[in-house]
């Protein structure tokens, strides 16, 4: 088992150009551009933390992620099985928004009835614990990587935007549980990978909780 995740990006709510230091040694910071709808390219910090070897990544061996540097409202992205995995520390306000009837009526699959998550994440927050969101960051339309847009009311998305994800390729939108909106090209919610918490601040991706069985091979669509 690899003891380290490959962190490939972080994002602060409303601060797309600000990097956040980690607690690890052997890291470097760089920036890359990410296109966002209706705006110029945005710089994101790129963090490489003691990368697992290529054969470990290809084998899909579980990886551990240290959650201690993750701030409320922040997203980090790690790589597992060559997939980007979005990890977000959701704020209490974001959790309240997810339960609003007005939002749920705008979603294609608000109750997560499609097989896009393990049974232990088939709930209103689509996670083991409400505050921690873990998603495969691949749009279910054509496989693009959605951008993290957590700020409520962003005018270029919608006046009543609740915060969530936007795919700049074809306009698909998801809320902060990865649930897809109605009327967009993407047909399914973002997948939830197998994962569990091995400690208060340690996340293991690629391994189910004891007694549970789930793999990404069983989802309806990646």
PyMOL commands that set and color helices and strands:
alter all, ss='L'
color gray80, all
select helices_A, chain A and resi 54-59+92-98+101-104+119-121+216-218
alter helices_A, ss='H'
color red, helices_A
select strands_A, chain A and resi 6-11+29-34+42-47+63-66+75-80+83-89+132-136+147-149+164-166+173-175+195-199+202-205
alter strands_A, ss='S'
color yellow, strands_A
deselect
rebuild
show_as cartoon
